[in-house]
């Protein structure tokens, strides 16, 4: 086995160790670390465990030397329903057909994390973190699509099984994040940290053959009858790697108030070559930049309140932020608009999911009684999908906006601790017209649960 193949196999094994479903704030999780999740992702300014270095590298110097390990069971429940179509595949329409509501079949996913912190000298520290975050997974079995294979030609309308008429459909994105944070105290009240962020992701798509004619590969050769889009769908898992940077600070304003800031740069990822006919920029799928701020208030010796905000720049990532409506300008699309080859699937302005940026406000509470700590939280955010983008987002229905959380932690002897967190995200929906059939609407639905256990020693 050559070196390149060995690295590919190793990357896939590591990425596959964090199988994930479509997560919460877009495709970012609502928090990192069980105690952070128990507060709905709030508490950036009040770190307590080594895994907090993954939220803010400056936290590494503010927590004890320790090791954390956790495992959660994440359960996203996704479904969609299409209204009856008057077109039924006629007149160039592509009609999604369902008999009632169709549910995605993948509902339970294990998510691990691990972290370890070491003091390094008198006023600095290192912390290693490994965790899964984000990701998409849908598994649509059933449904059907009606379309006319030759438009106004003599062939009859066909009704084919599967969401997009090509059998089982769905996508699977798995991501693994590794960080090594360095933090230093510059005064008794100010800590600053920085961490390189190494990302490995794996992706698979299936059941998308119906879109072959709208790929850049096909459209560029349309005059010669088109070319097969071999890198559109059904190629198993492909891997992608990249490196970004995270930095932040924690400022203890006084005995009661602390303020924190953290920013992760956009992570430029290598292309998914096996899906270069699907994603914009020939298979690009970078990790969007994100920014977090937090304020913690120690109201009493045993009770504290945390208020955080987070913004995620999905619209800056072409394959995520580009509108699916861009496909209308593909030269092979029978829509009377100016044509541009780069708007086809796989082009530099290729059709995507049309996601907007997401902003989230998080409120958390911590109450300690003896050796037991109780945590709770709630968050309110934006869902990124516009009604005009529902068709492609059947593959990635990230519509969550609210999260309600709680957790309990119990201190043991020798600085050990165990605890759990629970998250419930109530059902959210988005409904809009189908971009390929103006006579029907599609409604996406989703709600979520997560239960996580952790141990610290």
LOBA-135468 format. One record per residue: residue in one letter; x, y, z of N, C-alpha, C, O in turn. Coordinates in steps of 0.02 Angstrom, whole numbers, plus 50000, padded with zeros to 5 digits. Layout:
AXYZXYZXYZXYZ ...
END
This chain:
X500434994050000500005000050000500445006250000500875006950044 X500355010949950500775016849948500565021850001500055021150034 X500985027150008500865032050061500205035650052499835036550100 X500045037649990499415041249978498815036949996498345039350027 X498845030549977498285026049994498235025150069497685024950096 X498805024450103498795023550175498475029550210498075028750256 X498665035650187498365041650217497615041850204497235043950248 X497405039950146496695039950130496315035150174495785036750200 X496585029050181496255024050223496225026450296495715025750329 X496785029350320496795031850389496295037450399495965037750451 X496255042050351495785047550356495065045050358494655047550397 X494905040250315494235037550314494065034050380493515034850406 X494545030250406494415026750469494275031650526493835030550567 X494655037150527494555042050580493895045650571493525046650619 X493745047750510493115051150498492525046650512492015048850539 X492585040250494492035035650504491925034050578491405031450598 X492425035750620492335034550692491855039450722491655038750780 X491645044550684491165049350709490565049850661490455055050631 X490195044350653489615044550608489105049450634488945049350694 X488845053750590488405058950615487795059750570487795057850512 X487295062650601486705064550565486705072050556487165075550576 X486175074450525486115081550514485985084950580485485083650613 X486425089450599486435091950667485985098050675485475098550642 X486165102750720485675107150750485655114250723485175116050691 X486155118450736486165125250709486455125050639487065125750629 X486005123950590486245122150524486545115250529486195110550547 X487205114450513487505107950527488075108450579488525104350579 X488045113550621488465113750681488055111350740487455112650745 X488385107750786488035105550846487885111550892488205116850886 X487415110650937487205116150981487725117651035487675122751068 X488215113151045488745114251093489275108951086489185103951050 X489845109951119490385105051121490555103851194490715108451230 X490515097551215490605095751285489925095051318489475099051308 X489855089751359489195088251388488945093951432488355095751429 X489385096951473489165102351516488975108451475488505112051494 X489325109751419489145115251375488485113951340488075118451333 X488375107751319487735105951288487165106551337486605108351318 X487285104851401486765105351452486525112451462485985113551488 X486935117451441486765124551446486595127351377486655133351366 X486375122951331486175124951263486745128251225486625132251180 X487365126551243487945129351210488205135751241488695138551217 X487885138051295488115144151330488665142351379488765136551396 X489035147451403489565146451452490255147051425490725144451455 X490345150451368491005151351339491485154751388492075153251389 X491215159251429491635163051475491745159651542492085162351586 X491455153751551491505150151615491715142951604491315138451617 X492325141751580492545134851565492635130851629492805133551681 X492525124251623492615119851681492935113151664493115109451710 X493005111551599493285105051579493775106051522493765111151487 X494195101051511494705101451459494395102451390494685105751347 X493805099551378493485100051313493285107251297493155108851239 X493275111651348493115118651335493625122051290493475127151260 X494225119251285494715122051239494495121451166494735125051123 X494025116851153493745116251086493235121751072493105123351014 X492955124751124492515130451116492915136951112492745141451074 X493445137451153493865143351156494565141151178494635138951235 X495075141751136495735139451155496005142551219496405139451254 X495785148751235496015151951296495805148151359496115149051411 X495295143951354495055140151412495555135051437495505132851494 X496045133251396496515127951415496895129751479497045125251519 X497045136051490497435138051549496985139051610497235140051665 X496325138951601495855140551654495535134551687495145135351734 X495695128451663495405122451692495955118051720496545119051704 X495765113151762496255108651792496555103951740496255102851687 X497145101151755497415095751715496955089751721496825087351777 X496705087351666496205082051669496115079051599496375081451549 X495725073551598495525070251536494765069651536494465067651587 X494455071151480493725070451471493595065451415493955065251366 X493075061451424492825057251370492065057151373491775057051428 X491745057251316491015057351315490755053451255491105052251206 X490135051451261489785048051206489055050251209488725049651260 X488805052651153488105054551149487745050251098488045047651051 X487095049751107486655046751057486215052351031485805055251067 X486305053850967485965059450936485415056650891485535052050852 X484805059350897484235056750859483865062450824483435065650854 X484035063650760483655068550721483095064950683483195059750653 X482495067750686481925064750652481725069450595481475074950606 X481835067150532481715071250474481165068250431481095062150425 X480765072550400480245070350355480085075850304480255081650315 X479755073850250479515078850203478855076350174478705070450174 X478465081050149477835079350115477755084150056477865090150063 X477565081449999477445085449939476695085749926476345080749931 X476445091749910475735092449894475585089149827476045087949787 X474955087649813474785084949746475005089649691474965095749698 X475225086849636475455090749579474935090849524474665085649506 X474795096749498474355097249440474725095249377474415092949329 X475385096149377475775094649317475885087149309475865084549253 X476005083649364476125076449362476675074549312476625069549276 X477195078649311477755077249267477685079649196478145078849156 X477115082649177477005085049109477285092149101477415095549150 X477375094049039477585100849023478275102549048478415108449061 X478715097749053479395098949076479475099049152480015100349176 X478935097749188478975097749262479315091449287479295086149256 X479635092249345479905086549383479525086449448479655090649492 X479065081849456478595081849511478785076649563478865070749547 X478855078949625478995074449681478335071649706477875075349723 X478295065049710477655061749727477725058149794478175053949802 X477295059749841477265055949904476545054349920476085058049901 X476445048849955475785047249982475815048550057475975044050096 X475665054750075475745056650145476465058550160476845060150114 X476645058350223477305060650246477805055050240477665049250257 X478405056750215478935051850208479485053350259479715059050263 X479685048350298480185049150351480855046450329480895041250296 X481385050050348482065047350338482165041450384481915041450441 X482525036350361482575030050399483165029750446483195025050486 X483625034450445484195034350490484055039150548483995045150538 X483985036350609483745040450665484195040550726484085044750770 X484695036250732485115036150792485855035950772486055032050729 X486255040350804486955040950786487375042050848487225046450888 X487915038150858488375039250914488895044650897489175044650843 X489015049250944489485054650934489985054650992489795056351048 X490615052950981491115052951035491495059551038491515063350990 X491805060851096492295066251101492815064251153492685060151198 X493405067351147493955065851194494385072151200494485075651150 X494625073551260495065079251269495535078051328495385074251374 X496115081351325496605080751379496985087351384497185090251334 X497095089651447497425095951460498055094951502498045090951549 X498605098551485499215098351523499435105551539499415109851496 X499625106751601499945113151618500655113251589501005108251592 X500855118951561501505119451529501835125751556501715131351532 X502255124851606502555130651639502075133651690501575130651708 X502245139651712501845142851764501215146151739500725146751776 X501215148451675500655152451652500415150551583500105154651549 X500545144451560500295142251495500085134851499500255131351547 X499725132551448499455125851448499335123551377499275127551330 X499295116951369499105113751306498475109551318498385106851372 X498055109051267497465104751272497325101751203497285105251153 X497265095151202497085091551140496345089951142496095087751194 X496005090951087495295089351082495155085551018495425087150965 X494725080551023494465076950965493715076550973493465074451025 X493345078450921492615078350926492305078350857492625080150808 X491695076150854491305076650793490835082550798490545083750850 X490775086150743490305091750742490035092750672490395091850623 X489405094550668489095095550603488945089050569488965083650600 X488785089450506488665083450467487955083050442487495085750472 X487875079550389487215078550359487115071050348487575067550329 X486505068750360486335061850344485585061450332485195063050377 X485385059350273484695057750260484675051150222485135049550184 X484135047450232484065040850201483325040150181482915037950221 X483175042050119482485042050097482335035650058482605034450004 X481915031650085481685025450053480935026150040480545027250087 X480735025349978480035026449961479975032849921480465035849900 X479345034949911479215040749870479305039249796479475033649778 X479185044149755479245043349682479305050249651479185055349683 X479495050349587479535056549549479265055249480479365049949451 X478895060149453478615059749386478945065049342478995070849362 X479165063049283479485067749237479445064949167479345058949157 X479525069349117479515067549047480235067249022480555072449018 X480485061449004481195060748987481415064648926482005066348920 X480955066248879481155069948819480755076348811480685078848755 X480495079048866480135085448862479545084948815479095080948826 X479535089048763478965088948717478985083148668478545082648625 X479475078748674479525073148627478985067948637478545068848678 X479025062448599478485057448599478485052848660477975049548673 X479025052448697479045047948754478545050048807478455056048820 X478205045148839477705046848889478025048948955478615047648967 X477635052248998477855053849065477995047349103477605042549098 X478535047249141478715041449181478645043049255478815048649276 X478395038349293478405038949366478875033649392478755027649383 X479425035949424479955031549444480015031549521479885036649552 X480205025949550480245025549623480835029649651481355030349618 X480745032149711481275035949744481125043449745480765045849701 X481385046949793481265054149800481395057949736481005062249717 X481945056349701482115059549638482065054649579482385055649528 X481655049449588481525044949533482075040049517482055036949464 X482565039349561483135034949548483265030349607483845028949624 X482745028049639482815023449696482985027249760482855033249766 X483265023649808483425026649873483875032749863484345032549823 X483725038049900484105044249893484335046649962484035044850013 X484855050649962485095053550024485825055450020486165054049971 X486055058750073486755060550078487005058750148486605057850194 X487655058150154487965056550219488615060450222489075059250183 X488655065050270489265068950282489505067550352489125068550400 X490125065250360490415063750425491035067950434491455068450388 X491105071050493491655075650505492005074150571491665072550621 X492655074550572493055073850633493505079850640493845081850592 X493515082950700493915088850714494445087050765494295083750815 X495065089250754495615088250801495955094950812496115098450764 X496075096750875496385103150891496915102150945496845097850989 X497435106250942497925106550995497985113951015498315117850981 X497655115651070497635122651091498225124351135498445120351177 X498485130351126498985133151170498685139451201498425143751164 X498715140151267498435145951301498945148651351499345145051379 X498905155251361499375158551406499005163951445498585167651417 X499155164451509498905169951550499375175951545499965175451561 X499115181551522499505187551516499435191951577499815196751586 X498945190451619498865193651683498405189251725498195183951701 X498265191151785497815187151826497115186751797496725182251813 X496945191551754496255192051729496185190451654495625189651630 X496735189951618496695189251545497075183151521497665182251536 X496715178851483497025172951451496875173251377496335175051356 X497375171351337497315171251265497535164351239498015161451265 X497185161851189497355155251162497295154851087496945158951056 X497635149951058497615148750986497675141350974498005137751012 X497365138950920497385131750905497325130550830496875133350799 X497765126550801497635124050734497055119050736496985115350785 X496645119050684496065114650681496145110150620496135112650563 X496225103750631496295098950577495615095450567495325092950616 X495365095350506494705092550492494765087050440495115087750390 X494435081550453494355076050405493615074950396493245074250444 X493395074850333492685073550321492615068350265493035067750221 X492055064850269491895059850218491175061050195490745062850235 X491055060050131490405061650102490185056150053490595053150018 X489535055050051489235050450003488555053149982488195056050023 X488385052349918487715054149894487465048349851487845044849818 X486805047449852486505042249811485815044549786485485048749817 X485615041649730484945042849703484855049549668484295052049665 X485395052549641485355059149611485465058949535485595064149505 X485415053149505485565052549433485115056949390485305058749334 X484515058649414484055062749374484335069649358484095072949312 X484845071849395485125078449384485745078349339486085083449332 X485885072749308486475072149264486485077549211487015080449197 X485915078949179485885083749125486035090849145486135095149102 X486045092249211486165098949235486855099749266486975104449303 X487305095149252487995095649275488415099349223488265099349164 X488955102449247489405105849202489725101049152489815102649094 X489885095049177490185089949133489735088349074489965088049017 X489095087249088488625085549034488505091548989488525091048928 X488365097349020488175103248981488735105648935488605108148880 X489355104948957489925107148916489985103048852490305105248804 X489685097148851489725092848792489035091448763488935086548728 X488555095848778487865094748756487815094448681487405090748654 X488215098448645488185098548572488375091748543488155090048488 X488775087948580488965081248558488545075748591488725069948591 X487985077848619487545072948652487665072348727487375068048759 X488095076648754488235076448826488775071548843488975067448802 X489015072048905489535067548930489295064748997488955068249035 X489465058549012489235055749076489535059449135490135060949137 X489105060949185489335064249246489505058849297489105057249341 X490105056049291490285050349332490395052149406490405047749449 X490465058649420490615060749488490035064749518490135069649553 X489425062349504488825065549530488535061849590488345065049639 X488485055349586488115051549636488325044249635488585041849584 X488215040849691488315033649693489035031249693489175025649671 X489505035449716490215033549715490485031649784491085031649794 X490045029949831490275028149897490555034249934490435039949913 X490915033049988491185038550028491845041049998492305037149984 X491885047549989492505050849971492735055050030492315057050071 X493385056350035493645060050093493935066750072494125067850015 X493975071150122494225077950112494575080050176494345078350231 X495125083850170495495086050229495645093550223495665096350169 X495755096650281495925103650282496175105950350496105102350399 X496465111850352496725114750414496485121950420496535125850372 X496235123750479496035130550494496355132850558496815129750584 X496095138350585496385141350645495825143950689495335146750666 X495915142950755495445145450804495825149450856496375147550876 X495555155150876495885159250927495345162550970494775163350949 X495555164651030495075167751075495395170451138495995169551149 X494985173751178495225176251243494685175451295494095174651279 X494895175651358494445175751415494675181251462495255181451483 X494215185751480494375191451522493935191251584493325191951579 X494245190351642493875190451705493825197751727494285200551756 X493255200851712493165208051723493205209651798493545214451817 X492865205651839492895206451912492705199751942492695194651907 X492565199552006492425193252040491775189952015491675183952025 X491345193751983490695191151963490605190451888490195186451865 X490965194251849490835194651776491455192451737492015194651751 X491345188151688491865186151641491605186751570491005185751557 X492055188451524491875189451454492355185251411492955184751426 X492095182051358492515177951315492325179151242491765181051225 X492825177851199492735178451126493125172751094493675171051116 X492845169851042493205164651003492995165050930492415166350914 X493485163950886493345164050814493705158250781494295157050794 X493355154750739493665149550697493645151950625493115153750600 X494215151950591494255154050522493895149050477493775143350497 X493745151150417493505146350367494055141150355494645142850348 X493855134950353494335129450342494295127450268493795124650246 X494835128850231494855126850162494995119350156495525116950176 X494505115750129494555108550123494755106450053494585109850004 X495105100850047495225097949981494555095849951494075094449987 X494525095449885493895094049851493695086649859494115082249866 X493045085649857492765078849851492785077149776492315078649740 X493335074149754493425072749683492885068149655492675068749598 X492665063449697492155058649674491465061849669490995058649644 X491395068149692490765071749686490875078649656490545083549675 X491345079049609491495085449576490945087649528490925093449508 X490495083149510489915084949468489315086849511488785088449483 X489375086749577488825088449621488935095049656488515099649650 X489485095749691489615101849730489925107249687490295105749639 X489775113449703490075119149668490835119049675491105115949720 X491165122349628491885122849627492215115949622492715114549655 X491905111549581492185104949565492285100649628492805097549635 X491785100649672491825096349731492035099849794492225096549843 X492005106549796492205110149856491685109649911491085110049899 X491915108849972491465108850030491865111150091492035107150135 X492025117750093492405120550148491985121050211491365120750208 X492325121950268491985122850332491895130350344492395133950342 X491285132850356491195140050362491505142850426491575139350476 X491695149250423491945152750482491385153650532490805154050514 X491575153950596491085154950649491395159250704492005159150715 X490975163150737491185167650791490725166750850490115166350843 X491025166550910490635165850972490845171251022491435172951027 X490365173851058490495178451114490085176051173489555173151164 X490335177351234489975175051293490105179451353490655182151361 X489595180151395489655183751458489365179151512488815176551505 X489745178251567489515174351623489485178651686489935182651698 X488945177751724488835181751784488745177051844488285172951844 X489185177651893489145173651954488675177252003488885181452042 X488035175451999487535179052038487615177752113487555182352153 X487755171452132487885169552201488455164552200488655162452146 X488725162652257489265157652256489065151052224489505147152204 X488415149652220488195143152193487785143752129487585138652101 X487665149752105487215150552046487515155551998487715161052017 X487555153651933487815158051882487375157851820487025153051807 X487415163251782487015164151721487495165551663487985169251671 X487355162551605487795163151547487375165351486486845162551472 X487615170451452487295172851391487805172951335488305176451339 X487675168951283488145168351227487805169951161487185169551155 X488205171651112487965172451043488445169050995489055168851008 X488185166350941488605163050891488345164850821487745165150809 X488805165950775488625166950705489025162150662489615160950675 X488705159450610489015154450566488905156850494488345158250473 X489455157450456489435160550390489335155350334489775154450292 X488755152150334488615147050283488615150050212488835146650165 X488375156150205488305158950137488965159950102488985160850041 X489525159950139490185160750108490445154450074490935154650037 X490125148750087490335142350059489905140949997489305139850003 X490215140949938489835140649876489365134649873488785135349854 X489605128749891489185122749885488605122749933488115119249922 X488645126649987488105127250035487685133450023487075133050025 X488005139150011487655145450006487365147149938486885150949934 X487645144349883487375145849817486655143449813486475138149838 X486235147449781485535145649774485455139749726485805139249676 X484985135349743484815129949696484515132649632484535129249580 X484245138749635483955141749575484475143449523484305144849465 X485125143349542485645144549493485615139549436485855140849380 X485325133749449485305128649398484885130749338484965127949283 X484435135649347484035138149291484485141049236484305140749177 X485065143849254485515146849205485975141849171486345143749126 X485955135549192486345130449158486105129849086485505129749075 X486555129449037486345129348967485855123848949485475124648901 X485845118348986485385112948970484705113649004484265109548992 X484615118749046483975119749079483485123349032483665128549004 X482885120649023482405123648975482035129649005481425129949004 X482415134449032482135140449063482415146449025483015146949015 X481985151149003482225156848962482555162249004482275167549016 X483165160749027483575165649064484275165449033484445160649000 X484685170749044485375170549018485755164449044485685162549102 X486145161449001486475155149018487205156249038487545160649013 X487435151949083488125152249107488315145149129488025142449176 X488805142349095489015135449109489215134449182489125129049210 X489495139749213489735139049281489185138449333489325136749391 X488555139649314487995138849361487735131649363487315130049405 X487975127349318487785120349320488075117049382488545119649411 X487815111349401488095107649457488835106249444489025103949390 X489245107649494489965106849488490325113049463490945113249468 X489965118149438490275124249414490465128849472490285127649529 X490845134149456491065138749508490495142349542490545144149601 X489935143449507489325146249536488775140949537488185142549532 X488985134749542488525129249537487975129349589488065131749645 X487395126749570486825126449614487005122949680487345117749680 X486775125849736486905122949802486265122549842485725121849814 X486335122949908485755122349952485435129049968484895129249997 X485755134549950485465141049961485405143150033484925146550052 X485885141050075485835142650146486055149750161486545152250134 X485675152950206485865159450234486325158350294486385152750320 X486645163750317487035163550379486555162250438485965163850434 X486825159550491486435157850550486705161650611487315161750622 X486265164750650486435167850713486035164550769485445163050760 X486365163350826486055159750881486185163550946486745165750959 X485675164250987485745166951054485615161351104485125157651098 X486065160651154486045154951200486045157651272486435162051289 X485605154851313485545156751383485615150451426485245145651417 X486085150551473486215144651514486245146451588486365152151607 X486115141351630486115142251703486495136551736486455130751714 X486875138151787487255133151825487105134051900487155139651926 X486915128651933486745128852005487085122952039486965117152022 X487515124452087487905119352122487645118552194487555123352230 X487535112252213487325110452280487775104752304487685098952285 X488265106452346488735101452369489145098652312489465102352275 X489135092052304489515088652251489115088052186489355084952138 X488525090852183488095090052124487985096852091487845101852125 X488045096952026487925103051987487345101751938487335096751903 X486875106351938486305105951892486385111451839486565117151855 X486255109651777486315114451722485685114251679485355109051673 X485525119951649484945120451603485085126051554485495130451566 X484735125851497484835131051448484305130951393483925126151387 X484295136151355483875136651297484225141051246484605145551264 X484085139851183484385143851130483865145251076483395141451067 X483965150751042483525152850987483965155050929484395159350937 X483855152050872484255153750813483835154350751483225153750753 X484165155550695483845155850630483935149150596484455145850603 X483435147050558483565141450514483765144250446483505149450425 X484225140950411484545144050352484185143250286484405146050236 X483635139350284483345137450220482765142050202482285142850240 X482795145050143482255149150117481725144750084481895139450058 X481085146950084480555142850053480695140949980480475135649958 X481055145149944481185143749873481705138149864481805135849808 X482025136049919482585131149913482405124249939482845120149950 X481765122849948481575116549983481745110249943481875105149974 X481735110449877481825104349839482505101149853482525095349873 X483055104749842483705101949855483805100449929484175095849947 X483475104249973483575103350044483185097450073483215096150133 X482825093750031482595087150052483195082950074483145078850119 X483755084050041484365080450057484675082850123485045079050155 X484525088950144484865091950203484385096550240484485102650238 X483875093950272483355098250302483555101150370483305098950421 X484015106050370484265108850432483835114550456484055120350452 X483245113250482482755118450496482685120050571482235123750589 X483125117350614483035118450686483165125750705483595129150676 X482785128150755482865134950780482925135350856483275139650882 X482585130950892482585131150965482875124750994482785119350966 X483205125451052483455119751089483325120751163483445126251190 X483095115551196482985115651268483415110151298483405104451275 X483805111751350484305107051376484325107051452484125111851484 X484575101551479484735101251550485265095851561485375091751516 X485575095951620486075090751635486245090851709486095095651745 X486545085451731486765084651800487475081951801487645077551761 X487895084651846488575082251855488695080651928488435084051972 X489075075451940489215073152008489965072552017490295068651982 X490255076252066490965075752081491085069652124490705068052169 X491635066152107491845060152144492525061652177492765067352174 X492815056852208493475057752239494015058252186493905056452128 X494605060652205495185061152161495045065252098495305063752044 X494655070552106494505075252051494155071951992494185074451936 X493825066452004493435063251951492725066051951492485068752001 X492395065351894491715067951888491355064151833491655062151783 X490715063151841490305060351787489675064551781489485068051827 X489365064151724488755067951714488425066351648488665062251609 X487865069651636487505068651573487165075151553487085079751594 X486985075551490486585081151465486045078351419486125073051388 X485495082051415484935080151370484715086251332484665091751359 X484585085351268484355090751225483715088651189483665083051163 X483245093251186482635092351146482545098551102482545104151128 X482475097551038482335102950990481645101650959481565096850922 X481165105950975480485104750950480435105450875480865108550843 X479905102650847479835102350774479815109250742479465113750766 X480195109950689480175115850647480035113650575480205108050555 X479725118050537479565116450468479755122250423479805128050446 X479845120850359479895125950308479535123350246479625117550228 X479135127550216478715125450161478785130350103478775136450114 X478855127750044478915132149986478775128449922478675122349922 X478775132149867478635129249802479225125149777479805126849790 X479075119849740479595115749710479885119449649479505121849607 X480535119849645480855123749592480755120549523480845124049473 X480575114149519480475110849455479745109249441479585106049390 X479285111349485478575110249474478195115849510478065115249570 X478015121149475477685126849507476985125349533476685129549567 X476725119349519476045117749542476045114149609475515112449634 X476625112949639476635109449702477105112749752477565116349734 X476965111349816477395113749870477695107649905477435102049903 X478265108949938478615103749977478715106550047478935112250055 X478565102550097478655104550166479165100050200479095093850200 X479685103050229480195099350266480055100050340479865105350364 X480145094550377480025094450449480605091150485480935086650458 X480735093450547481265090450586481175091950659480985097450678 X481315086950703481415088050774481965083350797482135078550763 X482255084750858482865081250878482865079750953482545083150993 X483245074550970483425072851039484165071251042484445068950993 X484475072451099485155070151110485265068751184485065072751227 X485565063051198485755061251267486495059651267486735055451229 X486875063151311487595062251313487825060851384487585063951432 X488295056151391488615054551455489355056151450489665055151397 X489655058451505490365059951505490685057751570490345056851621 X491345057051568491735055351627492385059351625492695059851572 X492585062051681493185066151687493635063151740493395061351794 X494285062651726494745060151775495425063651769495885062151807 
END
